[in-house]
Amino acid sequence: MHGFLTQSGLDAQGQPTIRSGGPRFGLIVSKAVGTAVIRHRVARRLRHICAGVADDLPDSVDVVIRALPGAASVSSAELDRQLRSALHKLFPPTPHLDAARPVAESGRSS
């Protein structure tokens, strides 16, 4: 079960309150990516990126991300771009996902 404690943490009877649901992300970062330090760095970067797109996904979605060896050497911006590109293929674009992408300038004046 995927759950989070609410901000207060306790209900009126003093029992922990749990909010279930929301998109879930699973990360696969194998030894092929690098040493333990590098694998954990890649996983931290991916978790941060996933947190940025979680609100735009349906609550019932489970996303599994397998980091390839090249993930250790690319920037966080490139990882973010690749994840958003993959999500755009699976789900209709939303304003929040599009807002994070820089707009290319054409160089022409109108």
JORA-V212236 format. One record per pair of residues at least 6 apart in sequence whose C-alpha atoms are under 6 Angstrom apart, sorted by the first residue. I is the first residue (numbers start at 1). J is the second residue. Records with the same first field share a line. If there is no record, write none. Layout:
I: J / J
//
This chain:
2: 20
3: 18 / 19 / 20
4: 18 / 19
5: 17 / 18
9: 16 / 17
10: 16 / 17
11: 17
21: 59
22: 59
23: 59 / 60 / 61 / 62
24: 62
25: 62 / 63 / 64
26: 64
27: 64 / 65
28: 66
29: 67
32: 69
33: 69
49: 80
//
